[in-house]
């Protein structure tokens, strides 16, 4: 990028570039140089806004966690509408059909990133934990509405759905069809769905 040209929304531009790299090439391809090249800016731009690359990655993960929070509100508002299976299928597809699988890989395999995230999130795998909480809150609301069995073990169902969906979406080359995700959701919830 030529000197003197201002970048608007630098953080979002860099985060967007990182997501494109993750989706296209996977976590191994994510470097500070790759991000700035993808964003069309000088390498120094990233280091002017973040102390180092791991801080950039930690803030990227935090930003994506905040997006899960917004998705959680939408899912909870959907309680009582449509079907439980369709609502969960849509939520899981939205979650894992994006960059979440690659971000989880980053967190698992980058020790320094995980250490930074542990400062504010001491348990669980960041992003997956929040996604599990999102599903649990939704399932509790559906249980209150009588659309999930009163004795359903929400604290087991939610992480089971997250784990099963993560495995389905882990192959970045071929995302599962919505019918496959719906079948998985139906199977996991079989004992919890009335009738």
DOKEPA-539766 format. One line per field, with one value per residue: residue number from 1; x, y, z of N, C-alpha, C in turn. Coordinates in Angstrom, 1 decimal. Layout:
BEGIN
n: NUM;... $
n_X: X;... $
n_Y: Y;... $
n_Z: Z;... $
ca_X: X;... $
ca_Y: Y;... $
ca_Z: Z;... $
c_X: X;... $
c_Y: Y;... $
c_Z: Z;... $
END
This chain:
BEGIN
n: 1;2;3;4;5;6;7;8;9;10;11;12;13;14;15;16;17;18;19;20;21;22;23;24;25;26;27;28;29;30;31;32;33;34;35;36;37;38;39;40;41;42;43;44;45;46;47;48;49;50;51;52;53;54;55;56;57;58;59;60;61;62;63;64;65;66;67;68;69;70;71;72;73;74;75;76;77;78;79;80;81;82;83;84;85;86;87;88;89;90;91;92;93;94;95;96;97;98;99;100;101;102;103;104;105;106;107;108;109;110;111;112;113;114;115;116;117;118;119;120;121;122;123;124;125;126;127;128;129;130;131;132;133;134;135;136;137;138;139;140;141;142;143;144;145;146;147;148;149;150;151;152;153;154;155;156;157;158;159;160;161;162;163;164;165;166;167;168;169;170;171;172;173;174;175;176;177;178;179;180;181;182;183;184;185;186;187;188;189;190;191;192;193;194;195 $
n_X: 0.8;0.6;2.5;1.0;-1.6;-4.7;-6.0;-9.2;-11.0;-9.1;-8.6;-10.8;-10.4;-7.9;-8.7;-10.7;-9.1;-7.5;-9.5;-10.2;-7.9;-7.7;-10.0;-9.5;-6.9;-6.3;-5.2;-2.4;-1.3;-1.6;0.0;1.7;2.7;1.2;-1.3;-1.2;-0.5;-2.7;-4.6;-3.8;-1.9;0.9;3.3;4.0;1.7;0.1;1.6;1.6;-0.9;-1.2;0.6;2.0;1.9;0.5;-1.1;-2.7;-4.0;-5.3;-7.1;-8.6;-9.9;-11.4;-13.1;-14.6;-15.8;-17.5;-19.2;-20.5;-22.0;-23.9;-25.2;-26.2;-28.3;-30.1;-30.7;-31.9;-34.2;-35.5;-36.6;-39.4;-40.4;-40.6;-39.0;-37.3;-35.2;-34.6;-34.0;-31.6;-30.0;-29.7;-28.3;-25.9;-24.9;-24.5;-22.6;-20.4;-20.0;-18.6;-15.6;-15.0;-14.1;-11.5;-10.5;-10.7;-8.8;-6.5;-6.4;-6.1;-3.6;-1.7;0.4;1.1;-1.0;-3.2;-2.4;-2.6;-5.4;-6.3;-6.0;-8.3;-10.3;-10.4;-11.2;-12.2;-12.4;-11.9;-14.4;-15.7;-16.7;-18.3;-20.1;-21.3;-22.5;-24.4;-26.1;-27.0;-28.5;-30.5;-31.7;-32.6;-34.5;-36.3;-37.0;-38.5;-40.6;-41.8;-41.0;-38.8;-38.0;-38.8;-37.0;-34.7;-31.2;-29.6;-27.0;-25.4;-26.4;-25.9;-23.0;-22.5;-23.8;-22.2;-19.7;-20.2;-21.1;-18.7;-17.0;-18.3;-18.0;-15.2;-13.7;-12.5;-12.7;-15.1;-18.1;-20.7;-23.9;-27.0;-29.0;-27.6;-26.6;-28.9;-29.9;-27.9;-28.4;-31.0;-30.6;-28.9;-30.7;-32.7;-33.9;-34.8;-36.7;-40.1;-42.6 $
n_Y: -1.2;2.2;4.8;7.1;6.7;6.3;3.8;2.5;1.2;-0.6;-2.9;-4.6;-5.0;-6.4;-8.6;-9.7;-10.4;-12.3;-14.3;-15.0;-16.2;-18.3;-19.7;-20.3;-21.5;-22.6;-23.1;-23.3;-21.7;-19.2;-16.3;-13.4;-11.9;-13.0;-12.2;-9.4;-9.1;-10.2;-8.4;-6.2;-4.3;-2.7;-4.7;-3.6;-2.3;-4.1;-4.5;-2.0;-1.8;-4.0;-5.7;-8.0;-10.9;-13.0;-11.5;-10.3;-12.6;-13.5;-11.4;-11.6;-14.1;-13.3;-11.4;-13.0;-14.7;-12.8;-12.5;-15.0;-14.5;-12.7;-14.3;-16.2;-14.7;-14.4;-17.1;-17.8;-16.2;-17.5;-19.7;-21.7;-21.3;-22.5;-25.6;-27.5;-29.0;-27.9;-25.2;-25.7;-26.9;-24.9;-23.0;-24.4;-24.8;-22.2;-21.5;-23.3;-23.4;-21.2;-19.6;-20.9;-23.6;-23.5;-21.6;-22.8;-24.8;-23.2;-22.3;-24.6;-25.5;-23.5;-22.6;-20.1;-18.5;-19.8;-19.6;-16.8;-16.5;-17.9;-16.2;-14.7;-16.5;-19.1;-21.9;-24.6;-24.8;-21.9;-20.3;-22.8;-23.3;-21.1;-21.5;-23.9;-23.0;-21.3;-23.1;-24.6;-22.7;-22.1;-24.7;-25.0;-23.0;-24.0;-26.3;-25.2;-24.4;-26.7;-28.1;-29.7;-32.6;-32.7;-34.0;-33.9;-34.0;-31.3;-30.3;-32.3;-32.7;-30.3;-30.0;-32.3;-32.0;-29.9;-31.1;-33.2;-31.7;-30.2;-32.3;-33.1;-30.8;-30.5;-31.3;-29.2;-29.2;-30.1;-29.2;-30.4;-31.4;-29.7;-31.5;-33.7;-32.5;-32.0;-34.6;-35.5;-33.8;-34.6;-37.2;-37.0;-35.6;-37.4;-38.8;-36.7;-35.2;-34.6;-37.0 $
n_Z: 0.0;-0.8;0.8;3.1;2.4;3.9;6.0;6.4;9.2;10.1;11.8;11.3;8.6;8.6;10.2;8.5;6.3;7.5;8.1;5.4;4.6;6.4;5.7;3.0;2.8;5.3;8.8;8.9;7.0;7.9;8.6;9.8;7.6;5.5;6.2;6.1;3.4;2.1;3.0;1.7;2.6;4.2;6.0;8.5;9.4;10.8;13.0;14.1;15.2;16.9;19.5;18.9;16.7;18.0;19.7;17.9;16.8;19.2;19.6;17.3;17.7;20.0;18.9;17.2;19.0;20.2;18.1;18.1;20.4;19.5;17.6;19.4;20.7;18.6;18.1;20.5;20.4;18.4;19.6;20.1;17.6;14.2;13.8;16.4;15.5;12.9;13.7;15.2;13.3;11.5;13.1;13.8;11.3;10.5;12.4;12.1;9.4;8.7;9.6;12.0;12.5;11.6;13.3;15.8;15.4;15.3;18.0;19.4;18.5;18.7;21.1;22.5;21.8;23.0;25.7;26.0;25.7;27.8;29.9;30.2;29.7;31.4;31.1;29.0;25.4;23.7;21.8;21.0;23.6;24.0;22.0;22.8;25.1;23.9;22.6;24.7;26.2;24.4;24.1;26.8;26.9;24.9;26.3;28.4;27.0;26.4;24.1;24.2;26.0;29.4;31.1;29.8;29.4;29.2;29.6;28.7;26.1;24.6;24.4;23.1;20.6;19.7;19.5;17.6;15.4;14.9;14.1;11.7;10.1;10.0;7.8;5.6;2.8;1.9;2.9;5.0;3.7;4.3;5.0;6.1;8.4;9.7;10.1;11.9;14.1;14.7;15.4;17.7;19.4;19.7;22.0;23.4;22.1;22.2;21.4 $
ca_X: 0.0;1.4;2.6;0.1;-3.0;-5.3;-6.8;-10.3;-11.4;-7.9;-8.8;-11.7;-9.7;-7.0;-9.5;-11.3;-8.0;-7.1;-10.5;-10.1;-6.7;-8.1;-11.0;-9.0;-5.7;-6.2;-4.4;-0.9;-1.0;-1.8;1.2;1.5;2.9;0.1;-2.5;-1.0;-0.5;-4.1;-5.3;-3.3;-1.2;2.3;3.4;4.1;0.4;-0.4;2.4;1.2;-2.2;-1.1;2.0;2.6;0.9;-0.4;-2.1;-3.7;-4.9;-6.2;-8.2;-9.5;-10.7;-12.3;-14.1;-15.4;-16.6;-18.6;-20.2;-21.3;-23.0;-25.0;-25.9;-27.0;-29.5;-31.0;-31.2;-32.9;-35.4;-36.2;-37.3;-40.9;-40.8;-40.1;-38.7;-36.0;-34.1;-34.3;-33.3;-30.3;-29.3;-29.3;-27.3;-24.7;-24.3;-23.9;-21.4;-19.2;-19.8;-17.7;-14.2;-14.9;-13.3;-10.0;-10.1;-10.5;-7.5;-5.5;-6.4;-5.5;-2.2;-0.8;0.5;1.1;-2.4;-4.0;-2.0;-3.2;-6.8;-6.6;-6.0;-9.7;-11.1;-9.6;-11.7;-12.7;-11.8;-12.6;-15.4;-16.5;-17.4;-19.4;-21.1;-22.0;-23.4;-25.5;-27.0;-27.6;-29.5;-31.6;-32.4;-33.3;-35.7;-37.3;-37.6;-39.5;-41.8;-42.3;-40.6;-37.8;-38.5;-38.6;-35.9;-33.5;-29.9;-29.1;-25.6;-24.8;-26.8;-25.3;-21.6;-22.6;-24.1;-21.0;-18.6;-20.6;-21.0;-17.3;-16.4;-18.9;-17.5;-13.8;-13.1;-12.7;-12.8;-16.5;-19.0;-21.8;-25.2;-27.9;-29.7;-26.7;-26.5;-30.3;-29.9;-27.1;-29.1;-32.2;-30.1;-28.5;-31.8;-33.8;-34.6;-35.2;-37.8;-41.4;-43.3 $
ca_Y: 0.0;3.4;5.6;8.2;6.3;5.9;2.6;2.6;0.0;-1.5;-4.1;-5.4;-5.3;-7.4;-9.8;-10.2;-11.0;-13.6;-15.2;-15.5;-17.1;-19.5;-20.5;-20.8;-22.2;-23.3;-22.4;-23.4;-20.6;-17.9;-15.6;-11.9;-11.5;-13.5;-11.4;-8.0;-9.2;-10.4;-7.1;-5.1;-3.2;-3.0;-5.5;-2.8;-1.9;-5.1;-4.3;-0.7;-2.0;-5.2;-5.8;-9.1;-11.7;-13.7;-10.6;-10.2;-13.8;-13.5;-10.4;-12.2;-15.1;-12.6;-10.8;-14.1;-15.1;-11.8;-12.8;-16.1;-13.9;-12.2;-15.5;-16.8;-14.0;-14.8;-18.5;-17.8;-15.6;-18.4;-20.7;-21.7;-21.1;-23.5;-26.8;-27.5;-29.6;-26.9;-24.1;-26.1;-27.2;-23.6;-22.4;-25.2;-24.6;-20.8;-21.4;-24.1;-23.1;-20.1;-19.8;-21.4;-24.8;-23.1;-20.8;-23.8;-25.4;-22.3;-22.2;-25.9;-25.8;-22.3;-22.5;-18.8;-18.0;-20.5;-19.0;-15.5;-16.6;-18.4;-15.1;-14.2;-17.7;-20.2;-23.2;-25.0;-24.3;-20.7;-20.3;-23.9;-23.2;-20.2;-22.1;-24.8;-22.2;-20.8;-24.2;-25.0;-21.7;-22.4;-25.9;-24.8;-22.3;-24.9;-27.2;-24.4;-24.3;-28.1;-28.7;-30.6;-33.3;-32.1;-34.6;-33.8;-33.6;-30.2;-30.1;-33.3;-32.6;-29.2;-30.3;-33.5;-31.3;-29.1;-32.1;-33.9;-30.8;-29.9;-33.4;-33.0;-29.7;-30.5;-31.4;-27.9;-29.3;-30.4;-29.0;-31.3;-30.9;-29.4;-32.7;-34.4;-31.8;-32.2;-36.0;-35.6;-33.1;-35.5;-38.4;-36.5;-35.2;-38.4;-39.1;-35.4;-34.6;-35.3;-37.7 $
ca_Z: 0.0;-0.9;2.0;3.1;2.1;5.2;6.0;7.3;9.9;10.0;12.5;10.5;7.3;9.0;10.6;7.3;5.6;8.3;7.8;4.1;4.5;7.1;4.9;1.7;2.9;6.5;9.8;8.7;6.1;8.6;9.1;9.7;6.2;4.7;6.5;5.5;1.9;1.8;3.3;0.8;3.3;4.6;7.2;9.7;9.8;11.8;14.3;14.7;15.9;17.8;19.9;18.1;15.9;18.9;20.2;16.8;16.8;20.4;19.4;16.2;18.4;20.9;18.0;16.7;20.2;20.3;17.0;18.6;21.3;18.7;17.1;20.6;20.9;17.5;18.3;21.7;20.0;17.6;20.4;19.9;16.2;13.4;14.6;17.1;14.6;11.9;14.4;15.6;12.1;11.0;14.0;13.7;9.9;10.5;13.2;11.6;8.0;8.6;9.9;13.3;12.6;11.5;14.5;16.8;15.2;15.7;19.4;19.9;18.1;19.0;22.6;23.0;21.6;24.0;26.9;26.1;25.8;29.2;30.9;30.3;29.6;31.9;30.9;27.7;24.2;23.3;20.7;21.2;24.8;23.9;21.1;23.6;26.0;23.1;22.3;26.0;26.5;23.5;24.5;28.0;26.5;24.3;27.3;29.1;26.1;26.2;22.9;24.6;27.1;30.7;31.8;28.9;30.0;28.4;29.8;27.8;24.7;23.9;23.9;22.1;19.3;19.2;19.0;16.4;14.3;14.6;13.3;10.4;9.4;10.1;6.4;5.0;1.4;1.6;4.1;4.9;3.3;5.5;5.4;6.9;9.7;10.3;10.5;13.1;15.2;15.0;16.1;19.0;20.2;19.6;23.2;24.0;21.4;22.5;20.3 $
c_X: 0.9;1.4;1.6;-1.3;-3.6;-6.1;-8.0;-10.6;-10.3;-8.1;-9.7;-11.1;-8.7;-7.7;-10.1;-10.2;-7.6;-8.2;-10.5;-9.0;-7.1;-9.1;-10.4;-7.8;-5.4;-5.2;-2.9;-0.5;-1.1;-0.5;0.9;1.7;1.7;-1.1;-2.4;-1.0;-2.0;-4.9;-4.9;-2.6;0.2;2.3;3.4;2.7;-0.1;0.3;2.2;-0.1;-2.2;0.4;2.7;1.5;0.0;-1.4;-3.2;-4.6;-5.8;-7.4;-9.2;-10.4;-11.8;-13.4;-15.0;-16.3;-17.8;-19.6;-21.1;-22.4;-24.2;-25.9;-26.7;-28.3;-30.5;-31.6;-32.2;-34.2;-36.2;-36.9;-38.8;-41.4;-40.1;-40.0;-37.4;-34.9;-33.7;-33.5;-31.8;-29.4;-28.8;-28.2;-25.9;-24.0;-23.7;-22.6;-20.2;-19.0;-19.0;-16.3;-14.0;-14.0;-11.8;-9.6;-9.9;-9.2;-6.4;-5.3;-5.7;-4.0;-1.2;-0.7;0.4;-0.3;-3.3;-3.7;-2.6;-4.7;-7.2;-6.6;-7.4;-10.7;-10.4;-10.0;-12.2;-11.9;-12.6;-13.3;-16.3;-17.3;-18.6;-20.5;-21.9;-23.0;-24.6;-26.5;-27.7;-28.7;-30.7;-32.4;-33.1;-34.6;-36.8;-37.8;-38.7;-40.8;-42.4;-41.9;-39.4;-38.3;-38.0;-37.3;-34.6;-32.3;-29.2;-27.6;-24.8;-25.1;-26.1;-23.8;-21.6;-22.9;-22.9;-20.0;-19.0;-20.6;-19.6;-16.7;-17.0;-18.3;-15.9;-13.1;-13.4;-13.0;-14.3;-17.4;-20.2;-23.1;-26.1;-28.7;-28.9;-26.6;-27.8;-30.4;-29.1;-27.8;-30.3;-31.7;-29.6;-29.6;-32.9;-34.6;-35.2;-36.4;-39.1;-42.0;-42.4 $
c_Y: 1.2;4.2;6.8;7.9;5.7;4.6;2.8;1.2;-1.0;-2.9;-5.1;-5.8;-6.5;-8.7;-10.4;-10.9;-12.3;-14.6;-15.8;-16.5;-18.4;-20.4;-21.1;-21.8;-22.9;-22.6;-22.4;-22.2;-19.2;-17.3;-14.1;-11.4;-11.8;-12.6;-10.0;-8.0;-9.3;-9.1;-6.0;-4.0;-3.6;-3.8;-4.8;-2.3;-2.8;-4.8;-2.9;-0.9;-3.1;-5.3;-6.9;-9.9;-12.5;-12.8;-10.4;-11.4;-13.8;-12.5;-10.9;-13.2;-14.4;-12.0;-11.9;-14.7;-14.1;-12.0;-14.0;-15.5;-13.3;-13.3;-16.2;-16.1;-14.3;-16.1;-18.5;-17.2;-16.5;-19.5;-20.6;-21.6;-22.2;-24.8;-26.7;-28.0;-28.5;-25.7;-24.5;-26.4;-25.9;-22.9;-23.1;-24.9;-23.2;-20.8;-22.1;-23.9;-21.9;-20.5;-20.5;-22.6;-24.4;-22.4;-21.8;-24.5;-24.5;-22.3;-23.5;-26.0;-24.6;-22.1;-21.1;-18.2;-18.5;-19.8;-17.6;-15.5;-17.1;-17.3;-14.6;-15.4;-18.9;-21.6;-23.4;-24.5;-23.0;-20.9;-21.6;-23.9;-22.3;-20.7;-23.1;-24.1;-21.7;-21.9;-24.6;-24.0;-21.9;-23.6;-25.8;-24.0;-23.2;-25.9;-26.5;-24.4;-25.7;-28.7;-29.6;-31.3;-32.7;-32.7;-34.6;-33.3;-32.5;-30.1;-31.2;-33.1;-31.4;-29.5;-31.4;-32.9;-30.6;-30.1;-32.8;-33.0;-30.4;-31.0;-33.4;-32.0;-29.6;-30.6;-30.1;-28.0;-29.6;-30.3;-29.9;-30.6;-30.6;-30.6;-33.6;-33.8;-32.1;-33.6;-36.2;-35.0;-34.0;-36.7;-38.1;-36.2;-36.3;-38.6;-37.8;-34.8;-35.3;-35.9;-38.3 $
c_Z: 0.0;0.5;1.9;2.8;3.4;5.0;6.9;7.9;9.7;10.6;11.7;9.2;7.6;9.4;9.4;6.4;6.2;8.0;6.4;3.9;5.2;6.3;3.6;1.9;4.3;7.5;9.6;7.8;6.7;9.2;9.1;8.3;5.3;4.9;5.9;4.0;1.5;2.0;2.4;1.5;3.7;5.9;8.5;10.2;10.9;13.1;14.9;15.6;17.0;18.2;19.2;17.4;16.8;19.5;19.1;16.7;18.0;20.2;18.3;16.9;19.3;20.0;17.5;17.8;20.3;19.2;17.4;19.6;20.6;18.1;18.2;20.8;19.8;17.7;19.4;21.3;19.1;18.3;20.3;18.5;15.4;14.1;15.3;16.3;13.6;12.5;14.7;14.4;11.5;11.8;13.9;12.3;9.9;11.3;12.5;10.1;7.7;8.9;11.3;13.4;12.5;12.8;15.7;16.7;15.6;17.2;20.0;19.6;18.4;20.5;23.1;22.9;22.7;25.4;27.1;26.3;27.2;30.2;31.2;30.2;30.0;31.6;29.5;26.6;23.7;22.0;20.8;22.5;24.7;23.0;21.9;24.5;25.2;22.9;23.6;26.4;25.6;23.9;25.8;27.7;25.8;25.3;28.1;28.3;25.8;24.9;23.0;25.9;28.4;31.4;30.9;29.6;29.0;28.4;29.1;26.4;24.0;23.5;23.0;20.7;18.8;18.7;17.7;15.2;13.9;13.8;11.9;9.5;9.3;8.7;5.7;3.5;1.0;2.8;3.9;4.4;4.5;5.9;6.3;8.3;10.4;10.8;11.8;14.3;15.6;15.8;17.6;20.0;20.3;20.9;23.9;23.3;21.7;21.2;19.4 $
END
